[in-house]
Structure formats: C-alpha cells, structure tokens
C-alpha cells in the first residue's frame, strides 16, 4: 500500500442493530486515499486488534466496515453502574473546569418578552445545564441594554403615559414605545407613587420615573423567565461599562493598536484591517457611542477582565450580520476568535393546528412569553423550543402542546417517567426489596435494547457539549420513552418469579435515572404521576 495521510477514524452507531453496537468506516476512507481494496484493509486492521473485555466480536462487513458488538453480560452489568452513579450518571469531564460564559436573551428592557425570546432563553439554559454536566464552570448572563437612545425613548414614553393617565395632555415621542404595556406600567407607578413626579422639573421627572419603570421592566422580565425555568447568575448592566471605565479603556487600547480611525465626522473601528468588507462606526458624529461600541467594551470585559476561557452568545436572527465584526473585534484585542462562539436563534411561528396565530388576545399586538407559558406550561414550552436546531425556523403548535396523548412528544416522554415511577411505587407498596437483584438475569432482546439506549446518555452529553446543539436531547428522550414503553409491554416487571422481578426492577430504576437526567438537562420536570 502506498504511503498516504491517514483519514480521521471514528466510531458510529449502525442504523441496523444487527450490524453491532459500533461501526467504523475507516477502511472505506483509507481505500479512497490509497486505492486498495477496502475489505482487505478491514481484514488487515482487524488482525492487529485485540478484543477488549467488553467486546464480544469484531467483524468486517461490505463494502468496508469494521463492526463491534458488546458482550451481553457487560451490558447487563452497566445497570448497576447507572444505579451507583445515580443523578451523576451522564456527567463527563470534557471541560476539565474551564470557565465558560453563556450570554443569552439580553433583550432591551423596554418591553415584555415575546415568544421568540423564549426560544433563545431555553437554548441558553439547556446548553448551560449540559456544559455544567460536561465539566465546565458555567456562568449564565443577561446583558441589560440600559444605556443609549432606546432607553431615552423609553423614559420619555413612560413619562408621557404617566401624564396622560393623570389627565394631562402629553405626546409620546415619535421614536417612543406605543404598546399598551406602557399604559399598564404608568398606572402601576401611579398606584404606588401617586402624582409626585408632576411636582419635579421635567428633566428630573423623566429620569426618576424612567429609572423606576426600567427597574420594573427588568423585574418583570426576570419573573417571566423564571416561569420558563430560566435563571441567570449575572445581570450585567451596559451602563456600568461607561461608569467603570471599560469603554474608555478598550477604545484607547484599539486606538493604540491602529484599529480606530476618524473619518466622515465619526469614529470607526477599522474592520477591514482584519478581513471585513467594511469598517464600522463606534462613535457617531454627535459623540454618542453605538451599540457596537458597547459590545466591544462588553467583550473586553468578558475576555480580558473576567478572563472567561470561552464565551457563547445566543442572539436573535436579526443579529446575524453582527457575528463576523464581533469576531474581528475579539481578534483585535489579541484573543483567538475561536473562543467566541455565536448561536443564531431563528424565528418562531405560533400555530393552532393549521392556523397561524399572529396577535395577542390580551394586548392586541405581540404574543408575550408570559401568555405562552400560561397557556401550554413550562415543560411544553421548553421541549418544543428545543425540538429543532437553533438555525432552523420553527412552528410551535399550541394545540399539540396541550394534548394529553402520545401525539404530544412532551406528554409521551413524561408519561414514560410517570409509568416508571408507578412501577417502583408498586414494588415499594408490596414490600419488594430488590437491592440484591441479579442483573445478569435481564437477557431478553427488549431488556438489552433498553440497556443499550440507557448507555447512550454520556455520549449524547458530549455530542451536545461539542456541537452546542441541544435539540439532540429531545430526540433521545423520545427514543428512550419508545424503547421503555416497548420493554414494558413485552416484559412483565413484577411477576411470580421473584429473582427476575428484582432484576427487572433494577433495570427500571436505571431507566428512571437516565430519563430523569435527560429531562433535567432540558430543564423539565420528571412527573411521578400523570
């Protein structure tokens, strides 16, 4: 065989279980590079291999695969391993304690969260769960845009609504916020504070009232996210970047490195020096910094001040064009752009069956996240938001999410856990102590298929941690539920055979551990009854 560069070798799970537990297409890849017969390559490689204790057989298969089958007794022993690991089963040490910041949602606090924000929220919190289970030290962060022109517009809009609610004629700014929630907010302030802001000079009234309203909006956003099972370790203020000097420091640093230039009556970040198609404004002609400038200071703070090893940003679809210039900034700061990873969360369309839901019943405009959670519940929201990859647009069927049938994947998966819990409850009620059960007795095909499915969780955790694609969890949860339901139909767990009963109860307990862990990673509850 001629000398060639070796292709990457990896194992995968064959679609047909009759082909074994793992398979490698390495001989096929090497054949393409060398021109040799792939089956001959497979046979040559196999002659160099020795069987590991857990491997039953290694065989070659056309057109050039090597297939590996695990020993049945090794498989059954893994039931005990899962039970001993308990809640820690599935945890891996991929991250080795490295520090990762996951920044997500980060919506301007000038209005309520809508359905699209919920998708990014669930993506971020689920990824954080998986990364934590993978050995990373994870910090979940919400970046509060509490500076700039949009905040000024919010302050003046609220002051206008406050005056109107007190019977005073007032106009809302042309660039203001017109949603009905602003009226509700003004009324809430009046109930708590009365008309005291009318006694202040207008500038001071706008500032004090605005800050009060902004704090209320942030608290409401926090409450709405908590109803979705989403929490944050840090709520980071954009305003603090100016107050604590990071903005001034990073602008000075970039200027020293030749990445800041004055032209066309504005200050620009010279993105073209780093391969971008165009430069980007960081300070407008009137001296006010752009959103981009604040983001530069924020990432300076993330990488150089707080020294995160990796930063993962989850942004909405409207931020797609912002990714490359942000990576250019990171490079300009002397940081490898690969340490910044950006996930773009695409739009969500709400449906009731075949009908698209376009407006809110309550407010007449956007569908708020709060309304969605109230209608279908936290768990359905989380599962459905996770069910498609982040870069795919998705339809969210409200009617399906509320169905209590196998058609609804949320119900189907959670029902599997409830069924498991009921079996274990029955065993407890009957006083069956299965701690001395012999797992070597679970040898039928349905039992071994279930064990094989349980053993995939650590691999899945690694896959999600590496790819940052948590939608794989929903597919696994459904597959595991299907396999368990099949096992339950074909294998009577509690029977007259005491030894087999105890062995199968151990397997059922292992299934509960794995399914509960999968639901936990998705941020969902594992119901004991349904």
N, C-alpha and C positions, 0 to 999 in steps of 0.2 A: 504494500500500500504506500502511495506517495506521502511525503510529509505535508500535512495540511494543518491549518489552525483549527483547534478543537471547537466545535459549536457548544453553546450552553446546554448543560444537561439538567433536566428537572423531572420530577415525578408528577403525575396527574392521576385522577381517579377515572377509570374507564367508565363509559356510559353503560356498558353491559357488565353487570357484576360477575358474569361467568368468566370474564377475562381477568379476574383477580381484583385485589384491593388497590393496587397501584400499577401504573404502566409508565414506561419511558419510550419516547420516540427518538432517543439519541442515535440509534443505528441508522435510521432514515436520514437524519440530518447529516451525519458523518458520510453517508453514502453519496449524498448530493455534492459534498465538498471533495470527496476522493474518487468518485466514480466506481467504487467497489460495490459488491452485492450486499444489500442491507441485511439479508438473513444471515449471510456469512459473518458479517460484522457482529450481529447479535450473538451468534454462537461463540465467536472468539471472546467477546466480553464476558459472557456467562462462564466460560472456562476459568476466567480469572477471579470469579466471585466465590465467596464462601457464605453459607447460609447463616444469617443472624438468628439468635434464639427464637425470635418472634415470627420468623418467616417459615412457612410450610413448604413453599415451592417457588422456583424461578423458572419461567419457561419463555421461549421465543414464540412469536406469533407473526404471521404475514401481515403487512408486507415488510415489517422490520421493527417490531416492538419487542420489548422485554417486559413481561408481566410478573408481578409479585403477589403472592397470596399469603395472608396472615394465618397463623395457626389458630384453630378454634379454641383450644384451651388458653392460649394467650389472650384472645378476645374476651373470653368469659372472666378471666382474672381482672380485666380492666374495670369490671363492675365494682369490685372492691376499691380500686384506685379512685374511681369517681366518688364513691361514698366517703372515703377517707379525706379527700380534698374538700368536699362539701362546697360551700359558697365560693371557695377559691378556685374551683375547677374551671378551666378555660383561661386562667391567668397565665401570661407568659412574661419573659424578661427581655423583650425586644428593645425597649427604650433604655434599659440599664440606668434609670434615674435621670436621664437628660430632661431638661426643662423645656416644655412646650406651652406656648400661649395660643389659645383658641379664641379669636375675637369674632363675635357673631351678633346678629340682629342690628345693633348700633344704629337704630332708626332715629332721625331727628325727633326730639321730644316735643314736637309742635302739633301732634295729633295722635289719635289712637292707633294701635297696631292693627293691620289688616291681615287677611288670610295669607298673602304672600310672605309676610314677615314670619308667620308661624312655621312655614317650611324651613326657612333658614335657622330658626330657633331650634327646631327638632334635630336638624342636621348637626348643628354645633354641639348640642348637649349629648347626643348619641355618640358622636365622634370622641367627645371628651371622656365619656364612660369607657369606650373601647381603648383609647390611648392610655387611660389610667390602668386598665386591666392588662395592658401590654408593657407595663414597667416604666411609663413616662410620668414625670411630675407635671401635672396639667394645671394651668391657670385659665379659668373661663372669664372672659372680659367683655363688657359692654362699653363701647366708646360713645360718650354723650356729646353730641354736637350742640354745645350750649354757648357758642360764640358765632358772631357773623351776622350777615344781613337777614337770614331766615329767623333768627331769634329776635332781632329788632322788629321784624314784621309781626311775629307772634305777640310780642309785648304790646304793640300799638293796636293790634286786632282785639286783644283781650280788653284793653282799656276802652276801646270803642264799644264793645258789647257790654261792658260794665256800666258805662254811662247810659246806654240805651235801656238796659234793664232797670235803671233808676229813673227812667222817664226823661232823660236828657237827649236831645238830638245830637248825634255824632256820626261821623263817617268812618267806614272801615277802609284802611289803605288799599290801593289798587293791587298791591302785591301781598295783601293780607290773607288770613285764613278764614274762610267763609263757612266752614262746616258747622252743623248745628251743635256739635260738641262744645264749641266756643261759648255758645249761649248758656249751656248747662254749666260750664266751668265758671262763667261770670256769676250765675245765680248761686252757685256753691260758695263763692267768695263773699257774696253779699250776705248770705245766711250766716257765715262765720264772722265776717269783719264789718258788716254794715256799710255805710256810705263814707267811711273815714277817708278813703283815698281822694274824695272830691275836695277835701279841705287842703290838700297838698298842692304845691306848684306842679303843673302838668308833667314836667320832665321827671320830677321825683316820684310822682304818682305812677307814671308809666313804668319806671324802673322797679319800684317796690311791688306793685301789683303784678308786673311781668314775672319777677323772680318767684313770687308766691305761686302764680299759675304754672310756671315751669316746673317747680318742685312737685306740684300736684300731678302734673302730667307724667313726670318720671315715676312717681309712686304708683300711678295707675298702670303704667307700662310694666313695672315690676310685678304688680299684682296679677295682671293678665298673663304674664309669662309664668308665674308660679302656678296658675291654674292649668297650665300646659305641662307642668312638671319641669320647668326650666328655671335654673337659678344661676347666679354669677358670683365669682369670688371677688371681682373688682368692677366697680362702676367708675370709669375713668373720664374725667372732665376735660373737654377740649380747651376750655378757658384756662385750665391750670398750665397748659403749655406756654401760654403768654405770661401768666403770673409768676411762674417758677423759672422762666428764662430759657426753656429748651428751644423755643422758636428762634430766639436771637442767637443762641449758641450754634444751632445747626446751620443757620443762614450764613453766619460768619465762617464756619468750617467749610461749607461748599464754596463760598466766595474765595477763600484761600486756595482751594484746590482747582479753581478756574471753571467751576460749573455754574456760576451765577453771572449774568450779564444784564446790562441796562440797554434797552432799545425800545423804540416806539412808545416812549413815555411810560414804560412799565419795567418791572424786573422779571427776568426769565431764568428758568432752570435750563441749562444747555443740554437737553436730552440727546441732541444729535451727536454730541461728542461720545455718546455711549451706544450709538447704533440706532437710535429712534429716528422716525421720519421727520419729526418736527420738535421744536423747543416748546416749553410750556410756561405760561405765566405763573409766577408765585406771588408777586405783589402788583396790584392794579395801579393805574396812574394816580388814583386818589390816596394811595398809601395803604389801602386795606389788603390784608393777605387773602389769598384764595383758599378754597378747600384743600387744594393740592399742597399748599404751603403747610397747612396744619397737619396734613397726613405725613409730610416729610418729618416734621418735628415729632410726631407721634411714633414713627418707626425708628427714629433716632433714640427715643426714649425706650422703646421695646428692646432694641438690639444692643445699644451701647451703654445705656444706663442700667436697665434691669437685666440685661445680658441673657435673654432667652436664647436657647440653642436653636429653636425653630419657632416660626410664627406662622399660624394658619389663619387666614382671613376668609370668612364666608360672606360674600357680597351678593347683592341682587343683580339681576340680568342687566340693569341699566349701568352697571359699573364695569362691564366687560372691557371697554376701551381704556380703563384706568390701570389695568394689570401691568402692561408692559412698561409704562412710565414709572410705576411704583418699583418695579424690579430694577429699573435703571437708577433710581434714587438709591436703593439699597447698595448697588454696585459702587455708586459714587461715594458712599460712606465707608467703603472698604470692606463690605460684607458680601459673602457669596450669595448671589440672588437665589440659589437653590434652597437657602434657608428660609425664604419666604414662599409660602405656598398659598395660592388663592383658589377657592372653590366658588364657582358662579352658580347660584341657585336660580333656576328658571321659574317662569310664571306658573301660577295655579289657576285652573278654571273650575269653578264650582258648578255642579250639576245636580238636578233632581231627576234621576233616570236619564231621559233623552233631552231634557230641557236645561238650558244654561241659566244659572242664577246670576243676575247682573247687579241688582241693587239690594240694599239692606232694607228689611222691613222696618227696622227701628229708626234709622237716620235718613233713609231715602238716598244714600249715596254709597259709600264703600261698605263691604261686608267686613265687620270688625272680627278680630281674632276671638274676642270675648263671646260674640254671638255664636261663632262656630263651635267653640268648646262647650258652651251651654247647650247647644242642640245635639251634638253627637258624642260628647265626652272626651276626656283627655286621651284615653288609650286609643280610641279610634283615630283621633287626630294624629297622634304620633305614628301609628302604624301606617296610615295612608300617606302621610307626608314622606315616610321613609321608603315607600314601596317602589319608587322609581329613582333612577340615578339623578343626582342633582342637576346635571346638564340636560336633562330631558324635561320638556314641558309636561305637565300632568293634569289629568282630570280627577277631581275629587267628587265622588258620587255620594251625596248626603243620605239618600235613601238606602243605599247599600251599606253605608257605615252604621246605620241604626238597626239593620236586620239582625234578628236573633236566629240565624240559621247557618248552615255550612257554606252558604253562598258568600257570607261575610268573612273574609280571612281573619279579622280580629276575633270574632266570636269563635271561629273554628279553632284557632290556636289556643285561646284562653280556655275554651271548653275542654281541650285535651288536658290542660293543667288541672282543671277542676275535677275531671274524671280520675286523674292520678291521685289527687288528694282524697277523693271519696273511697278509693280502694284502700289507701293507707289508713283512713279513718275506720273503715270496716274491720281491718285487721286489728286495730287497737281496741275496738269495741269487743271483738271476740277474744281478746287477750292473747293474740298470737305474737310471740317474741321470736323474731326472725334473725336476731343478731348472729346466731350460729348457723345460718343457712349456708348451704354448699353451692356456690355459683357455678361449679363445674357441671351442674345438672341442667343448666339452660343451654341446650344444644340444638334446638329446632331452628329451621330457617327463619321464621318470624322473629325469634329471640336474637339470633345472630345479626340479622338485618338491623334490628333496633340498636344493638350494641355498636355496630359499625357507624350508625348515624350519630350516636352519642359522642363517639370519639372524634368527630369532625370539628367540634367546637373550638379547641385550641388553634387548629389550622385556620378556621374562619376568623377568629380574632386577629391572627397575624395578617390574613389577607386584607381585612378592613383597615387595620392599622397602617399597612404599607400603601394601599391604594387610596385611602381616605374615601371609601365608597360604602357607607353603612347600609345601603339598600340590600346588600347580600344577607343581612340578618333576617329580613322579612321572608326571603325565600327559604332560608334554612329553617326558620320557625315553622313555616307551613309544611315543609318536607318532614320535619321531625314529628309534627302533630299527625300527619298522614300515616307515617310508619308506626307510631304508637297506637293509633286507632286500629290499624290492621293487626298489630300484635294482640290487642285487647280482644278483638273478635275471634282470633284463631287460637289463643292460648288462655285458658281459664286460669286466673291467678290464684284465687282462694278455692281450694278443692279438698277432697278427702285425702289426697296424697300430701302428707304433712311436710315431707322433705322438699318436694317440688314447690309447694306453696311458699315455703320460706325462701327458696332460691329465687322464685319469681318476684317475691316482694322486694328482695334486694335490687333486682333489675328495675322494678317500678320506682323504687326510691331513687335510683341513679337517674332514671328518666326525669323525675321531678326536679332533681338538682340541675340538670342541664337545661330543661325547658325554662325553669325559673330564672336561671342565669341569663339565658337569651332574652327573656322578657325584661329583666333588669337592665341589660345593656341598652335595650331600646327605650328604657325609661317608662316601661309599662308595668302594671300590677299583675301579679300571678294569683288569680282568684282561687279560693278554696272551695267555693260553691257557686253554681250558676243556675 
